Structures are given as C-alpha cells and as structure tokens.
Amino acid sequence: MGAPKRGVFSLWDVGGTALGRACVQMESTGPQTGGVGSHSLCPQLTPRSAMASEGLEGEHPSVTLFRQYLRIRTVQPEPDYGAAVAFLEKRAHQLGLSCQKVEVAPGRVVTVLTWPGTNPRLSSLLLNSHTDVVPVFKEHWSHDPFEAFKDAEGYIYARGTQDMKCVSIQYLEAVRRLKAEGHHFPRTIHMTFVPDEEVGGHQGMELFVQRPEFQALRAGFALDEGLANPADAFTVFYSERSPWWVRVTSIGKPGHSSRFIEDTAAEKLHKVVSSILAFREKERQRLQSNPHLKEGAVTSVNLTKLEGGVACNVVPATMSASFDFRVAPDVDLKAFEEQLQGWCQAAGEGVTFEFIQKWTESRVTSTNDSDPWWAAFSGVFKDMNLTLEPEIFPAATDSRYLRAVGVPALGFSPMNCTPVLLHDHDERLHEAVFLRGVDIYTRLLPALASVPALPSES
C-alpha cells in the first residue's frame, strides 16, 4: 500500500490536524504536572521524530528499541524464539528485573520478567504479550517486513508493529520509566512473553496456565492485546467470541455423473450449507441493523473449505464442508450445538458433524464501575480525557486462557487514530502513536498495581 497519502487515510489528516497535535506529551519533552506520566494532548512532532533511519540523532530511544525487537524474525511457522528470549533477558538485566524462562513445550519458552511489589500478600498484575508474528507475502510490502523501516512521516513498517510487539516494548518502556523515577507499588508486576499465540496458543499460554510456575505468579488481573481503532477512541476488550471450527460430512450414493442419482452427498451437504449461510445472513443483518452492536456481539460464520470427489465423471460418496464459527459470549452453547445437530438431521441420513476446535470456557471480565480493577483502568482514561470503548473481541487471543482459569483480563493495545492492519500487507504504526502508548501504560501500571486489597486478599 505504501505510505499513506493525502486523500487516502493518513494519520496526519485525522481531524484536519497533524497526528502529533493529537498525541499526549512524550517523555522526551519532560514530565508534566498532575501525577505519574503526562497527559497533555497537544504536543508537536519535531522534524527529528520523523527521521527515516535508525540511529540518526533525534530518534526516541523507545522507538529504536521497538525497531530492534521488530527485526527479530519470530515469524510462524519457524519463529526464532531463541533470539527473542535473548533480547528479553538482556532487557531484564538492564532494567534490574528478574527473568524466569519456562519451557512449556520443546522449543517453546515463556519468558517472565518480574518487578516485585511492596506487599507480597496481594495478587499480582500480569502484563501479557506474545512473541510470534504471522507470515508475510513480501512481494506485497512496500518495505522489507523485518527491516522495521521508518519513513519520513514517522510510520514504522514491519510485521508485528500492531500485533503485538508494540505492546511488549510499551510494557518494558513504561516499567523502565517508572523505575527510573523511583516508584514502587504494592502489587508485583509480572510481564509474560509467550510463544505460539498466532497458531492458537496450544504450545504457549494454554500450557503455561496449567503449570506451577504460573500459579506461583498469583495473578489477580491481566492485560493482553487489543486492536487499533481508526477513530479517536481507544478500544478495550472484556471478552471474546468462542472459536468453533466444524467439519460437516455428508455420505450419499455414488455413481456415474451422467445419471440423475438420488440421495447424493452433494445434495445433502448443500442443505446444511444453505442452513448455515442463512444463519450467517441473519446475524449479519442483526449487526448491520443495530448501530449499538459491534462485531464481537454477534455470532459469525464462514465456509472455509469444501472437500470431495475423485474425478469429474464420478459422483462422490462423501463430501465435506468446514466452517469457522465465532460464537458470541451470550449464546447458550448447548442450544447452539443442538442447532448444528438439527441442521444436519434435516439434511437427511448420513450427515454428521465434528469439531476441529471447540472453545467452551468463554468468560466476561467485569466493566462495572464498582469493580476495583475496572475502576482503576477506566479511571486513567477519564483523568487523561481519553475516550474508551469497551467491546467483545471478534476473534481469539491468549486472554481466553487467562479468563478460563479465573484471571480477569482486558485486551488493550493503545492505538487510536490508526487503521487496523494486523496480519495485513504493509502492517505499520506511527512512532507518535507508539510513544503515546508508552505514556498511557506509564499511567495505567501505577493505577492497577496500586488497587487496594480485595476482600479475598484481606
């Protein structure tokens, strides 16, 4: 896609002003009054901050660190996790943090950096991020996706800029800044850097939450990844849709394709496909007709694979169709499975379904103002005069594993005024948005790590 141009979507055009004038004051311009961090909404981007090459005088050190991390090729299906762990170990040493490495599967290491709190009786704050990134089609990129090229406007192009190496470095830089200012907080802060989220987390967080090393963290609340928001608001996710991957198999009568054969596999499979796509259209219309609904609040489904047949002149005895359902948190899962069964039965004999993936542990993190964790989180945005939009995450993240073991989690990536480009060609993030995210975490961490003792901790 190349660098954004005027007349297309450019962060420099949002609200008719430069992005820099919409960003909070960065650390490099000095602290503001009114507490930890800063919250001025009207700084100017300096010419130096738009320099394209790393190492030139004027680049913010946090941006340089971010670009270094982006160059580590933790790309699936063969991520260089060793280099990522070494990078994190080095950073832990520089920040005076303990570093624990937990190998949850061969070659799959969870790296845990810890900043101890002053009251070990309290549960901890867990800051989670994943180290892997999705594959790229290099020919569709304007720049090498692992060069971390920064253009003259300040956009950084690299796989992982939005998903989610930005958040990893924002955690680290917020902790660095707070430690440098001499702060201490009651609750311990753990930063976990986990593998394999992009392939389901089955050899990452799913295994980690079952281990004694995770239990020893005593996590009381967690932050994980979110999504960019093209508008001025920040999106926070308090739940997720459940991924159900379903394969429907139809068995019918085979024969020569020149004949009108009755009860074929294709006919019966067509009935199921039609039923499911009719359900899809109903949910799509429900979403489009209600301006208050977001995508995560309805159940989506897509037909992703069709299989069957051996030759053009042979009617197949077996055909199958695979579907990716993303089931909304308020859906009765038992009733929904019965509906799937009903669609298959209505299609005729020999039609069955099986689950390729089935998540049934959907949990919702409280966004009630009476909840101390939510009150602390949302209070920071009120203090900074920033708009927060709570939503249900439309896909799946490692947050689901945390919520399933009883750890409330919010998905949040501080990227407003930013097009959603995760997994896309030319994935990029403006350095000013990245730096503002560091500022926001510098406000969030003290608030969350200072939540008073809960009744269960008294």
N, C-alpha and C positions, 0 to 999 in steps of 0.2 A: 504493500500500500504506500510505502514511502512516508516521508514526513508530512504531517497534516498541513494543508494549505488553506488559505482564507477562502471561504465559500464552501469548504467541507467542514469537518468537525475538528476544530483546533481549540486546545485549552486556552490559547491566547485570546480566543474570541468569546469565551463564556461571559455572559453578562455585559459584553461590549468593552471589557477591560482586559488587561494582561492578567494572566494567571497569578503572577507574583503579587498583584494587589488584592487577590482573594485569599492569600495564604497567611498563616499565622507567622509572627516574627520568628526567624530562625535563631538557633543558638549562636551563630556567628556574629549576630548583631548585638549580643549582650542580653542578660536576663531582664525580665520585666518585673514590675511590682505585682503583688497580689497572689503570691504563693509559688509553689514549685513549678518550674517551666514558664512558659509565656503564652499569651493568648491574644495578642494584637492581631487583627485581621487584615491589616493594610501595610505590609512591607513592600518594598520594591525589589524585583530581581535585578541584581547588578550585572553589568556586562560579563564580569568574570564567571558568574554562575552559569553562563550559557556556553562556556568553552567546550569544544568538542573532544579534546584529547585528555586522557587521564594524565595526571602528573603536572599539568600546566598550573601555574600559580593561580590561585583563586578557587579551585575546586574544593568543596567542603569535604573534610576527611571522612565523614559518614558516607558520602556519595562514593568516594574512592573505595572504601571498604565494601560497599554494596556491589560495585562493579567487579571487584576481585572475586567475591563469592559467586557472582553470576557466571564467571568464566570456568568454574568447576563443572565438569560435564557429568552431572548426576542425571543423565537422560536415560529413560527407560528405552529398551529392555535391559541394558547393561550399564547401570549407573556407576560412576566412580565414587562409591561411598567412602573409600579409604581417604581420598583427598578431602572430602567434606569433613570427615571426623577429625583429620589432622588440622584443618582450618579452625574448627571449633575448639579443639584442645588448645591451640595456640592462643586463641582469643580469650579463653577461660583463664589461662596463665596471665595474660596481660591485664585482665580485669580483677585478678585476685579472687576468682571463683573456683570452687571445687568442680571437678569434672569426673563423672562416672560414665563408663561405657558398658552397656548391657547388650550382649549379643542374643537376640531373641530367636534367631534362625541363622543358619550358616551364611556368613557374609552380610547379615542384616543387623546393624548396630544402632541402638537408641542411645544418643548422647544426652546426658543430663548435666546441666550447669546449675549450680545452686548458690544462692545468696541467703545466708541464714538470717532469720528474723530474731527479734529480741525476746519473743515469748514462744518457746517450743511447744507449749501446750495447745496452741492454736493450730488449726488446719492451715495448709499452705495454699498459695496462689500458684497455679500451673499455667505456664505460657507455652503453648504447643505450636510447632510448625513442622512441616515435612521437608525433607531434603531433596527428594526426587522431583523431576520435571518430566513432562510428556515429550514424545518425539517431535521432530520438526521436518518440514519439507523445505530444505534450504533454498531450493530454486525459487520459492515464492517470497523469500525475505529480501528486504532492501539492503540488509547488512548481515554479516555472519551472526547467527543467533547465539553464539557463545563468545563473541568478541566484547559484548557489552559496550557497543558503540554509542557515544553520546553526540547528538547532532548540535548544530549551532543554536537551536531553540531550547535545548536542555532535555530533550527526550532521550531516554536510555532504551536501546533496542536489545532485547535478549530474552531467551526462553527462561521463564521464572521471574521476570520483573513484576508481574502481578500475582503469579501463582507458584510459590508464595515466598520467594527468597527475600522480597522486600520486608515482609513481616519479621522474618528471622533476624535480619540486621537491625530493624527498628527496635525489637526487644533488646538486643545487645547494646545498641547505642543509648537507649533510654536508661538502662542499668548503668552503663558507663558514666553517663552524665550525673545521675543521682548519687552514685558512689563518690564521684569527684566533688560533689557539693557537700559531702559529709552526712548524707541522710541515712537513717536507719528506721526500719518499720517493724511492727510487732510480728507480722506473718512472714514466714520464709517464702522466698520466690524461687521456684524451680523453672528452668527453661528446658523443654524437651525437644529434641530434634530427631524426628522419626523417619524411617525409610518406608518406601513402597506404598505411600498413600495413593499415588496415581494409578496403582493396579489393585486397589481395593483395601489396602492396609492389612491383608491377611497374614503377611510376614512382617508386620510392623506393629501398629497400635493395638490391633486385635489380640496379638500375643502378649504385648507388653502389659496390658491391664490385668492379665491373669498371673503375673509374676510377683514374687515377694518384693522385688525392687520397686515396683510401682506402689504396692501397698505401703511401703516404708516412706513414700513421699507424703502421705497423708493429705492428699489434695482435697481441698474444700470447695474450690471454684476454679474454672479453667477458661482461658481464651484460646481460640483457634482461628482458622482462616474464614474470611468472608469473600465478598465480591466488590468490585468497583461500582461506583454509581455515577452515571453521566451527568446527573444534576448536582445541585449544590449540597444536597443532604448526604449523610453517611448512613449506610445500611448496616444493621446488626441482625444476626440470625439466631433465633432462640430455639429452633427445632429444625428437623429435616424430613423430607419425604423418604419413605422406605423403598429401597430398590427391590423389585420383584422381577426377575428375569424368568420368563415362562416359555417352554417349548411345547407346542401343541402338535400331536402326532395323529394322523388320520390313516387308517388302514381300510382299503377297499378292494374291489375286484379289478384284476389286471386283464390285459388282453391286447389285441392288435388295435392300433389307433385309428383304423379305418371304420371301426364299428361303433354303434351307439351302445356302449356298455353302461349298464345300470350300476348304481351304488359305488361310484368310483371314489378313490381317496381325495381327488381334487375337488369334487362336488361338495363333499362333507367338510373339507378344510375351508372351502370358500364360505360356507355358512358361518363357521367360527370367526374367520377373519372379518366378515361383514358385521357380525355382532360386536366384536371388539372395536372395530373402527367406528361403528355407530355410537358406542360408549365414548370413544375419543372425541367425536364431534360434539356430543352433549356436554362434555367437560370443557371443551374449547369455547363453546357458546356461553357457558356459565361464566367463564373467566372474562370473556370479551364484553358481556352484558352488564357486569358489575364493576364499576370503576374502583371500588374499595378492595377488590380481591387482587392479590398478587399471584404469580405463577405457582409459588410453593403451596398455596392454599387449595389447589385443585389437584386431582389425580391425572397425570399424563400417561400416555402410552404411545409407542411407535412400533410398527412392524419392522424388524431389523434384519430378518433372514428368512429366506424360503429355500427349502431343500426337497429334492425328489427327482425321480426319473433316471433312466439309464440310456434311453435313445428316443429320437423324435417320433418313431413309429411304434412305441411301446407305451401303453397306458400303465403308469406305475401303480404298484400295490401299496406303496407307502409314500406319504408326503408329510412334510412338517413345516411349521412356521414358528419363528421365535419372536417374542415381544419383550420390550423393555417397559415395564410399568414403574412409575414413580408414585407411590401411594401416599396421599396426604395424611398427616398425623391424626386427624379426627375421624378417619374411616375405620369402621368395625372390620378388622382384618378377617375374622372368622366368616362374617357375612360376605365379604368380598371374595374369599376363596370359594364359598358356596356358589357365588355368582359365576365364577370361572367354570366351576363344575357344571352348572346349569347350561351355559353356552355350549359346552362340549356334548352334553347329553342331548340337547336339542338338535344337534347336527346329525345325529344318527349313531348306530353301533360302530365300535372300533375307533372312536375318537377319544383320546386321553390327553392329559397334560402333565408336565413335570416341572419342578422348579430347578433352574440352573443356579439361581441365587434367590434367597428369601430372607429378608430382614424383618423381624417381628418385634424388636425391642425399641420402638420409637418412644422417645421421651421429650417432654417440653420443659425448657428452663423458664422459670418464673420471670415475667416482666411486670409484676405488680409492684407498685411504689412502696408497699410495706415490706418487700423482700430486701434485706440489707445489701445483698450483692448487687441487685439491680439498681437500688437506690444510689449506691456508690458509683456504679458505672454510668448511669444516666445523668447523675448529678454533675459529673465532669463536663458533659456536653452542655448542660444548662449554664454552668459557670462560664464556659467558653463561647456561649451564644451560637452554638452549632446545632444544626437540625439532625435528629436521629430518627431513622425509620426502621422499626422492628419488623422483621419478616421471617417466613419459613424458607429455609434454604431449598432450592428446587432440585438439587442433586444430592450427593452424599459426600461427607468428609469424615475425618477421624473423630470428630465431635460425637458421632453416634456411639462409638465405643466407650467414650468417657461418660456420656449420659447413661448408658446401659448399666454401668457399674455404680451409678449413684452420684457421679460428679456433675453438678450443673455446669453447663458450658455455653458460652456465647461465641458465635462466629463473627469475627470483625477484622476487616482489612481497611485501614484508613485511606481510602482512595476515592474522594469525591471529584466532581468535575472531570471524570476520567471514563472514556469508553471501555466497556467490558471486552477485554482482549485475551483472557486466559485461553490457552490451547489454540490460539489463532495465529495466523501468519503475522509477522511484524508486531508481536507482543511487545509492549513498551510502557514506560511510566515516566512522567516528567519528574526531574530531580526535585523540584519545589514541592510536588505532592508527596514524594518520598520523605523529604525533610520535615514537612508538616506532620507526617505520621509519627516521626520520632518525637516531635513536640507533644503530640496527643498522648502517646504512651508515657511520656515523662510526667504527664498529669494523671493518667489512669493508674499507673502502678502504685503511687503513694496512696491513692484513694482506696484501691482494692486491698492492698497489703496492710491497710490500717482499719479495715472493717472490725468493729468491736466483737468481742467474744459472743458467739451464738449460744442459745440455750443448751445445745448439745455439747458445747465446749466449756461450760461453766463448771 
